[in-house]
Amino acid sequence: MSDGIMSKAATMEIPISSNGDTGSLPEDDGLEQDLQQVMVSGPNLNETSIVSGGYGGTAEGIIPTSTMKGCLVQPHAARGASNVCPSAAAARRMADPEQAAGSGLHQAHPSPAGGGEEIVRGIAVEKFDIVKKWGINTYKCTKQLISERFGRGSRTVDLELETQIELLRETKRKYESVLQLARALTSHFYSLVQTQHALGDAFADLSQKSPELQEEFGYNAETQKLLCKNGETLLGAVNFFVSSINTLVNKTMEDTLMTVKQYETARLEYDAYRTDLEELSMGPRDAGTLSRLDAAQSHFQSHKDKYEKLRADVAIKLKFLEENKVKVMHKQLLLFHNAISAYFAGNQQQLEQTLRQFNIKLKPPGAEKPSWLEEQ
């Protein structure tokens, strides 16, 4: 029934006047009833046809709806929404992106992350400049050093400062020898004290087990124990002497010599750039040479300032080191002399007074490790 109604509606001609007046149309009661029934029951879309060419078109534009399997019509679609099925040309463009690109449909391409690459490039350029400057500086200094060794280059010399530096190096070598000997004395004397302690214990044990020699073993044991006690006191003084000499040699003198090494490096760089500036000054004067001459003058001035600053620092440190060395060695040599003299003279009171004079406190036996109560 619905097929007949739709075909009748499709083949009906509706004349429209120029002013859109449809009042002269003939009324068809059967058609109006059929349309009302279609509106109530709905057409059977599986058996209808869609005319793409308009009413009265040819059969070529008729597409059976049963063959359009890709188009799904939702029965309860929202009002205003349209279910449009793509045409064959649109489907081909969707399946072939290259054809869509050729027909003017361009795909979006992600832009490269230029910010990160610029940062990495900037860091690389900075490192390259640092390596380049280091290479040029090393080349100039090596050239200057070889020229000085072979006697072909000039060298800046401060005679007074060079003499003080050489004297410091010689003094450090001699103090290192004294330090080595003092450590050897400490080691040997510690072994002697341990032997005296063991010998005193043996004498005391024999005095208990030998009644006929109890008195002789007894005072020998007392003598060894007294010598052991005085030996431990002397060891405290000698250890203090060794510690002070070690601080003077390996910290104070070494710190000054580190500044001296920086001064010598600055002196070599100063002479290298001075020689470079002199060579450029004697050459021809053109536009390129003038720019290089200005750069060489700037480098020379900066290295000259650095050299003069370090030279002043070395002079001040050498002066303070000499004053500190005299003060420290005066105290330590007096301590060493008084302690050794009192020990070998058997003057226990003078030996203890010497330690009190220099504020040396001896650790009692077994005091190296605190008890568990002290650790709480």
Secondary structure, 3 states (H helix, E strand, C coil): CHHHHHHHHHHCCCCCCCCCCCCCCCCCHHHHHHHHHHHHHCCCHHHCEEECCCCCCCHHHEEEHHHCCCCCCCCCCCCCCCCCCCCHHHHHHHHCHHHHHHCCCCCCCCCCCHHHHHHHHHHHHHHHHHHHHHHHHHHHHHHHHHHHHCCCCCCCCCHHHHHHHHHHHHHHHHHHHHHHHHHHHHHHHHHHHHHHHHHHHHHHHHHHHCHHHHHHHHHHHHHHHHHHHHHHHHHHHHHHHHHHHHHHHHHHHHHHHHHHHHHHHHHHHHHHHHHHHHHHHCCCCCHHHHHHHHHHHHHHHHHHHHHHHHHHHHHHHHHHHHHHHHHHHHHHHHHHHHHHHHHHHCCHHHHHHHHHHCCCCCCCCCCCCCCHHHHC
